[in-house]
C-alpha cells in the first residue's frame, strides 16, 4: 500500500508538540529536584538524566509516526547533511522545535511558580530553563557540547541504518534507544555544562526565562547562549563527516 504524504503543517505541529512535551518533562525534572520545598528537592543528577531520557522518549512517541521525531535542530541538520532528510523542511522543523521548547519552558514556570517565588538563588532558577556550566570556561564548555552532540548524532545516524532500524526502530530514529543514549550522554558527559546537545532545548527556554515575570530571576546569561547552539551544530558536522566515511568505505549490510 502506498504511504500517504503527511502535510507540512501536520509535520510541524507534531515536531512542536513532541518538543513541547520533551521540554515540559525535562525542564520539569530540573525544577522538581532544585527548587525550594519541591518534594523532589535534592533528587540529584541520576534522577535528572533518567528523566531527560524518558522525556525524549515521550517526545519521540508523540512525533515519531509523523516526523521521525527530530525534536532537536542538530538532529534535523544532521539528517539533512547525511541525505536522510529534505533541506526544504529544515527551517520549518527548527522553528517548530524552538516554539515548542519556549512554551515548554514557560509551562514549567507556571507549574512551579510558588517554588520559584521562594527560591532565592538566581542560578538555580535559570538552571531550570537553560544550561549553566559548572565551571565557566567557554572553550572547554564549547568542546563539551561539541563532543556530546557528536556522540548523539553519530549514534542516531547509525541507528537509522537498515539493520538497526529494523531491530530497534520506533519512528525513524527509535524511542527507547535514543532515550537511553540521552541518559548515558548525561551521566558520562553532562557534568561540565549540563549537556544541552540541542540548540532548541537551551535557547527556547532561556528566552522564556528572559521574558517571564519570574520573581528575582537574575540574568539570563546571554553571553553564554552561543555555546549550546554553536557547539551542537559543530558536533553534528563532525558526526556526519564520520558517517560519510563509513558510507564510502563499508559495504551495505
Buried (B, 14 or more C-beta within 10 A) or exposed (E): EEEEEEEEEEBBBBBBBBBBBBBBBBBBBBBBBBBBEBEBBEBEEEBBBBBBBBBBBBBBBBBBBBBBBBBBBBBBBBBBBBEBBEEEBBEBBBBBBBBBBBBBBBBBBEBBEEBBEEBEEBEBBBBBBBBBBEEEEEEBBBBBBBBBBBBBBBBBBBBBBEEBBEEBBBBBBBBBBBBBBBBBBBBEBBBBBBBBBBBBBBBBBBBBBBEBEBEEBEEBBEEBBEBBBBBBBBBBBBBBEBBBEEEEEEEEE
